[in-house]
């Protein structure tokens, strides 16, 4: 993920800003924060898989230093790109985002942290960015909604699967974990957090005065539903093969 994400960030940060975005007056401040907190998260997890941040370890400070150094180089190079300018506030948000990503990993391991990072990112990009993407790029906005909630659902299902295996291996006498068997409980567990995030994000839109569209809700639910359906079908196929 890091090998795909970091080069993508570099490319998008060093191309001229599209005319459509310039005309809309889009602020990239929140995007800077989100970009670097994901970068710090992925970088730390790449060098310390499945481990939490311990601030007395040198690796944490090396990750923060590397991300901050990249932020400086990133801002400097943007001075040579048409339509972009170095901005000390952008760098401040870069470092703040990197710190936030490491703070999340202080309390959560990789899979639970990935849920926090992804969920908060969806909320921020939906409700904090100044430009309403639904008006700016309606088709792209729909695709992003579907992809974002599908990704969050994939991470949630993976987390639940790992948690289920842990419960069954460490507490075999306590019966099945609620999602260890297929059925209504499994479906409720799989849908609970993704749908909860969707409702919380749209409630945030109402509170913050952003557009609350039924099409976004439907598209997001399609993304969630497709992932849950595929996961359910895969689980059933595996059970049939074992039988």
C-alpha positions in Angstrom: 0.0 0.0 0.0 2.8 2.4 0.8 4.6 1.7 -2.5 1.4 2.7 -4.3 0.3 5.6 -2.0 3.5 7.6 -1.7 4.4 7.8 -5.4 0.7 8.7 -6.1 0.9 11.5 -3.5 4.1 12.8 -5.1 2.6 12.8 -8.6 -0.6 14.6 -7.7 1.2 17.2 -5.5 3.6 18.1 -8.4 1.2 18.6 -11.3 -0.4 21.9 -12.2 -3.7 22.4 -10.4 -6.6 21.7 -12.8 -8.6 24.8 -14.0 -11.8 23.3 -12.5 -10.3 23.2 -9.1 -8.8 26.7 -9.3 -12.1 28.2 -10.5 -13.8 26.5 -7.5 -11.3 28.0 -5.1 -10.8 24.6 -3.4 -8.7 24.8 -0.2 -6.2 22.0 0.2 -5.5 22.5 3.9 -7.6 19.5 5.1 -6.2 17.4 2.3 -2.7 18.1 3.5 -3.6 16.9 6.9 -5.3 13.7 5.7 -2.5 12.9 3.2 0.3 13.0 5.7 -1.5 11.2 8.5 -2.1 8.4 6.1 1.5 8.5 4.9 2.9 8.4 8.5 0.5 5.5 9.3 1.5 3.5 6.3 5.2 4.2 6.7 5.3 3.2 10.4 3.3 0.0 9.7 5.6 -0.9 6.8 8.7 -0.9 9.1 6.9 -2.1 12.2 4.0 -4.4 11.1 1.2 -5.0 13.6 3.0 -3.1 16.3 1.8 0.0 18.3 3.8 3.2 18.5 6.1 3.4 21.6 7.4 6.9 21.8 10.6 5.8 23.5 11.7 3.9 20.4 13.9 5.6 17.8 11.9 4.2 14.9 9.0 6.5 15.7 11.1 9.6 15.6 12.8 8.4 12.4 9.4 8.0 10.7 8.3 11.4 11.9 11.6 12.9 10.7 11.4 11.3 7.3 7.8 12.4 6.8 8.6 16.0 7.9 11.7 16.0 5.6 9.6 14.9 2.7 7.1 17.6 3.6 9.8 20.2 3.3 11.0 18.9 0.0 7.4 18.6 -1.2 6.7 22.3 -0.5 10.0 23.4 -2.0 9.4 21.5 -5.3 5.9 22.9 -5.6 7.5 26.3 -6.1 8.5 25.0 -9.6 5.0 23.8 -10.5 2.6 26.1 -12.3 -0.3 27.3 -10.0 1.4 26.0 -6.8 3.4 27.8 -4.2 5.3 26.7 -1.1 3.2 27.4 2.1 4.5 27.2 5.6 0.9 26.4 6.8 0.8 23.5 4.5 4.0 22.1 6.0 2.6 22.7 9.5 -0.5 20.7 8.6 1.7 18.0 7.1 3.6 17.5 10.3 0.4 17.7 12.4 -1.2 15.0 10.2 1.9 12.8 10.6 1.7 13.2 14.4 -2.0 12.4 14.4 -1.3 9.2 12.4 1.3 8.1 14.9 -1.0 9.0 17.9 -3.7 6.7 16.5 -1.1 3.9 16.3 -0.2 4.6 20.0 -3.6 3.3 21.0 -4.6 0.9 18.2 -2.8 -1.9 16.3 -2.8 -2.0 12.5 -6.3 -3.3 11.7 -8.2 -1.3 14.3 -6.1 1.8 13.5 -6.8 1.4 9.8 -10.5 1.6 10.6 -10.0 4.8 12.6 -7.8 6.3 9.9 -10.2 5.4 7.1 -13.4 6.4 8.9 -12.1 9.8 10.0 -10.6 10.4 6.5 -14.0 9.8 5.0 -15.7 12.2 7.5 -13.1 14.9 6.9 -13.1 14.8 3.1 -16.9 14.7 3.1 -17.6 17.5 5.6 -14.5 19.6 6.1 -13.2 20.4 2.7 -14.6 23.7 1.5 -15.7 22.6 -1.9 -18.8 20.5 -2.3 -17.6 17.6 -4.5 -21.1 16.7 -5.5 -21.4 20.1 -7.3 -17.8 20.1 -8.6 -17.5 16.6 -10.0 -20.8 14.7 -9.5 -19.7 11.5 -11.2 -16.3 11.3 -9.5 -18.0 12.1 -6.2 -20.2 9.1 -6.6 -17.4 6.8 -7.4 -15.3 8.1 -4.5 -18.2 7.5 -2.1 -18.7 3.9 -3.3 -15.0 3.1 -3.2 -14.5 4.8 0.2 -17.3 2.9 2.0 -16.4 -0.4 0.2 -12.8 0.0 1.4 -14.0 0.7 5.0 -16.2 -2.4 4.9 -13.4 -4.6 3.6 -11.2 -3.4 6.5 -14.1 -4.0 9.0 -14.7 -7.5 7.8 -11.0 -8.3 8.0 -10.9 -7.0 11.5 -14.0 -8.9 12.6 -12.5 -12.1 11.0 -9.3 -11.8 12.9 -11.1 -11.0 16.1 -13.4 -14.0 15.6 -10.4 -16.3 15.2 -8.8 -14.9 18.2 -11.9 -15.4 20.3 -12.4 -18.9 19.1 -8.8 -19.9 19.7 -8.5 -18.3 23.2 -12.0 -19.0 24.5 -13.1 -22.3 22.9 -15.5 -23.1 25.8 -17.4 -19.8 25.6 -19.3 -20.8 22.4 -19.2 -19.0 19.1 -18.4 -15.3 18.7 -21.5 -13.6 17.2 -20.1 -13.6 13.7 -18.5 -17.0 13.7 -21.5 -18.5 12.0 -23.5 -17.3 9.0 -26.9 -15.8 9.6 -28.7 -12.7 10.8 -26.1 -12.0 13.5 -23.3 -12.2 11.0 -25.1 -9.8 8.7 -25.8 -7.3 11.5 -22.2 -7.4 12.6 -20.9 -6.9 9.1 -23.2 -4.0 8.4 -23.1 -2.3 11.8 -19.9 -0.2 11.6 -20.0 0.8 7.9 -23.6 1.8 8.1 -22.9 3.6 11.4 -20.1 5.5 9.8 -22.3 6.5 6.8 -25.1 7.8 9.2 -22.6 9.7 11.3 -21.0 11.3 8.3 -24.3 12.4 6.8 -25.4 13.7 10.2 -22.2 15.7 10.3 -23.1 17.0 6.9 -26.5 18.2 8.2 -24.9 19.9 11.3 -22.2 21.6 9.2 -24.6 22.7 6.5 -23.3 20.5 3.7 -25.5 18.9 1.1 -27.3 15.8 2.2 -28.2 13.8 -0.9 -30.1 10.6 -1.2 -27.9 9.6 -4.2 -24.8 9.7 -2.0 -26.5 7.5 0.6 -27.6 5.0 -2.0 -24.2 4.9 -3.8 -22.4 4.4 -0.4 -24.8 1.6 0.6 -24.2 -0.1 -2.7 -20.5 -0.1 -2.0 -21.1 -1.5 1.5 -23.7 -4.1 0.2 -21.5 -5.4 -2.6 -18.6 -6.1 -0.2 -20.8 -7.8 2.4 -22.5 -9.9 -0.3 -19.1 -11.0 -1.7 -17.8 -11.8 1.7 -20.9 -13.8 2.6 -20.8 -15.7 -0.7 -17.1 -16.5 -0.1 -17.8 -17.7 3.4 -20.6 -19.9 2.2 -18.5 -21.4 -0.5 -15.7 -22.2 1.9 -18.2 -23.9 4.3 -19.6 -26.0 1.5 -16.2 -27.1 0.4 -15.3 -28.1 4.0 -18.5 -30.0 4.3 
